[in-house]
């Protein structure tokens, strides 16, 4: 087994065995906080000496969540509530719930009833993040979250601890940015499935540990000889590109993922926390600096331009928009993305995804047709 395979094995293990990861952390005496999407200030959890673990739904059958959500609600949130009702999150010491979209706003309240014995910490971001008033509001919200995390941890969180955690997280973001750059510069060096595992595994590992693994992987992959990739290259857009069966089809048709702007992937790490002394203001300024996202006010349609520019910069042959079924913010963004890609003469595939149903056959048919459009 090569060293790359060994590194990937560790990353795949934590991604596929989250319950074991949480159990091991609890047995070690560490408290665990579940973190829902998107843009939660994990640095505060880390600074409190607790372990943040991602809660991004999953493939499951829905039965109990129907008393909270209609069937046309986002499948990620349906899965989260289903897991909550089944007691999947019972070993977590708290759930941190950002509320940047309407569905997450309802989830924050539903979880209070679905998990009556758990601490539910709700974070409200200012949607207009460019205003100075938004920075002030964001800072006040982070202060509230900090106080509630202190109650869960049973200890005060110092400014020094938060600043140290911010640096650890910035190092992690930088390592992942470097990773995506290496993959973009050498298409085919890693499969679409494994590219996803490398990024997603960061949701289930200590950031220091994950950074170390990613840096080592970067070093090995950077030293690999440049491949002459004769096949097509794509950029992924949307909330997430799952299930794995979807990514396997990309690999089946030799479509190299050279970049993404997925909420579960690059949107998480593409914006560093800026320098400063006041850690909460630093986190608020990071929120101010975030843009080109469906859950942030984007009156200038920067996201559409960003996706088209990303495809151009990476010489991608096309963009695949992974539309999370029933996700209103993403649906609202699609027309402008379609227009931007058309203006840039970049082929675009609108692919509806759903965590709760097996659409492998449909995916394969649509992707095969797209490949033919690309002349593949």
Buried (B, 14 or more C-beta within 10 A) or exposed (E): EEEBEEBBEBBBBBBEEBEEBBEBBBEEEBBBBBBBBBBBBBBBBBBBBBBBBBBBBBBBEBEBBBEBBEEEBBBBBBBBBBBBBBEBBEBBBBBBBBBBBEBBBBBBBBBBEBBEEBBBBBBBBBEEBBEEEBBEBBBEBBEEBBEBBBEBBEEEBEEEBBBBBBEBBBBBBBBBBBBBBBBBEBBBBBBBBBBBBBBBBBBBBBBEBBBBBBBBBBEBBBEEEEEEBEBBBBBBBBBBBBBBBBBBBBBEBBBBBBBBBBBBBBBBBBBBBBEBEEBBBBBBBBBBEBBBBBBBBBEEBBBBBBBBBBBEEBEBBBBBBBBBBBBBBBBEBBEBBBBBBEEBEBBBBBBBBBBBEEBEEEBBEBBBEBBEEBEB
